[in-house]
C-alpha cells in the first residue's frame, strides 16, 4: 500500500478555504436579512434642479426646456485678439563671440533670448531695439531684431 497524497499542509489549506466559503455565505445571508428589499425602487436617487440628491422624483412643473444648440460639449473657440507683434526693448546682454544675448522689454521688463540668426542689424549692449517674438524650444525668442 502506498501513502496518501494528501499532506498536512494541503489539509490545512482546504480547511481554510472551506471556512472562508462558510463565512462568505453567512455574510451574504446576513445582508439579505438586514436589507430593506424592494429592489430597484429603493436604490434609485434623483437630482433636483439645484443639483441636490434626493429620494423623491423631481417636480415636472420645474422642468426647463433647453435648446440643443445651447449645449456646449467642448470649450468654445477663442475669438482672434490682435496682439501687438512688434515690441521694443533694450539689449541687456549680448555676446558677439557666441552669438546670443537677451533683450529686456521696456514695458514689462521681461527678458527674451535673442540669437544672431534672429538679427537684422548688428546690436550691442544697451542698444534700443524693436523685435518680434517667436516660440522656441525653451520659451520665447526675439526675432527680426532691428536698432531704433
C-alpha positions in Angstrom: 0.0 0.0 0.0 1.2 3.5 -0.7 0.9 6.6 1.3 -1.9 9.1 0.8 -1.0 12.1 -1.4 -2.8 14.5 1.0 -0.3 16.2 3.3 -0.8 18.1 6.5 -0.3 21.4 4.6 -2.9 20.5 2.0 -5.4 19.6 4.6 -4.9 22.9 6.4 -5.3 24.9 3.2 -8.5 23.0 2.4 -9.9 23.7 5.9 -9.1 27.5 5.4 -10.9 27.5 2.0 -14.0 25.8 3.4 -14.0 28.2 6.4 -13.8 31.3 4.1 -16.6 29.9 1.9 -18.8 29.4 5.0 -18.1 32.9 6.3 -18.9 34.4 3.0 -22.2 32.6 2.8 -23.1 33.7 6.3 -22.3 37.4 5.4 -24.5 37.1 2.3 -27.4 35.7 4.3 -27.0 38.4 6.9 -27.1 41.1 4.2 -30.3 39.6 2.8 -31.9 39.6 6.2 -31.0 43.2 7.1 -31.6 44.8 3.7 -34.9 46.8 3.2 -35.6 45.0 0.0 -37.8 46.4 -2.6 -35.3 46.0 -5.4 -34.5 48.8 -7.8 -37.1 51.3 -6.4 -35.1 51.7 -3.1 -31.8 52.1 -4.9 -32.9 55.0 -7.2 -31.7 58.5 -6.4 -32.9 61.7 -8.1 -31.2 65.0 -8.7 -33.2 68.2 -8.4 -32.9 71.4 -10.4 -30.3 72.7 -7.9 -28.1 69.6 -8.2 -29.0 68.1 -4.8 -29.6 64.4 -4.5 -33.0 63.3 -3.1 -35.1 60.1 -2.9 -38.2 61.7 -4.4 -38.6 62.3 -8.1 -38.4 65.9 -9.3 -41.5 68.0 -9.9 -42.4 68.1 -13.6 -43.6 71.7 -13.2 -40.0 72.8 -12.6 -38.8 71.2 -15.8 -36.8 73.6 -18.0 -36.6 73.1 -21.8 -33.1 73.6 -23.3 -32.4 74.1 -26.9 -29.9 71.6 -28.5 -27.8 74.5 -29.9 -27.3 75.9 -26.3 -25.4 72.8 -25.1 -21.7 73.2 -25.4 -19.7 70.0 -25.3 -16.3 71.4 -25.8 -14.5 74.7 -25.0 -15.7 77.4 -27.4 -13.0 78.7 -29.8 -11.5 82.0 -28.7 -12.1 85.0 -30.8 -9.0 86.3 -32.5 -7.5 89.1 -30.5 -4.9 91.1 -32.3 -1.7 91.3 -30.2 0.9 93.9 -30.7 3.5 91.9 -32.7 6.4 94.5 -32.8 7.8 95.2 -29.4 10.5 97.5 -28.2 13.3 96.9 -25.6 16.9 97.3 -24.6 19.7 94.9 -25.2 20.5 93.7 -21.6 23.4 91.3 -22.6 24.9 90.2 -25.9 27.9 88.0 -26.5 29.2 88.7 -30.1 31.7 85.7 -29.9 29.0 83.2 -29.1 26.2 84.9 -31.0 23.5 85.2 -28.4 22.1 87.5 -25.8 19.0 88.8 -24.0 16.6 91.7 -24.7 14.6 93.3 -21.8 11.2 94.6 -23.0 10.6 98.2 -22.0 7.0 97.9 -20.7 7.2 94.6 -18.8 10.9 94.2 -18.0 10.6 90.7 -19.3 13.8 89.1 -20.8 13.7 87.3 -24.1 16.5 85.3 -25.7 18.0 86.5 -28.9 20.3 84.6 -31.3 22.5 86.1 -34.0 20.3 84.3 -36.6 17.3 86.5 -35.5 19.2 89.8 -36.0 18.6 92.1 -38.9 21.0 94.8 -37.7 24.1 94.4 -35.6 23.5 95.1 -32.0 25.5 95.6 -28.8 24.6 96.0 -25.1 22.4 99.0 -24.1 21.1 99.4 -27.7 17.4 100.2 -28.1 15.8 97.7 -30.4 12.5 96.6 -31.9 11.7 92.9 -32.2 9.1 90.3 -32.7 8.5 87.1 -30.6 8.6 83.6 -31.8 8.0 80.4 -29.8 11.3 78.4 -29.4 12.2 75.1 -27.8 12.8 76.6 -24.4 10.5 79.7 -24.5 10.0 82.9 -26.4 12.8 84.1 -28.7 13.3 87.6 -30.1 13.5 87.6 -33.9 13.7 90.3 -36.6 15.7 92.5 -34.2 16.4 96.0 -35.5 18.0 99.0 -33.9 15.8 102.0 -33.2 
